[in-house]
Amino acid sequence: MVVFVLGSRNQSYNFWIAGLVAIHQRENAFRDKYERYLSATPFDADRKRKALTAVAAKMARVAYAVVKHGSDYQRFFEQPWGATCFQRTSSPR
């Protein structure tokens, strides 16, 4: 994971704590990612640590993208597994 290797300890710790807060919220993309990661083995402590690390890395990527592009955060941008995406269809004219 490049984000944590190149970042400082404080940044890693802050994203870790932010990940903990995010997975305890009711509805957000970070909690969904955490739950998808744990769906196979929900009581494995090592798997929970890896899931939280994945959430913290995602938060770091989102924060970087928001700062880099100067855009607002779009929650639930990614679709859950098995969801149907609505695509624009071109109508013949």
Secondary structure, 3 states (H helix, E strand, C coil): CHHHHHCCHHHHHHHHHHHHHHHCCCCCHHHHHHHHHHCCCCCCHHHHHHHHHHHHHHHHHHHHHHHHHCCCCCCCCCCCCCCCCCCCCCCCC
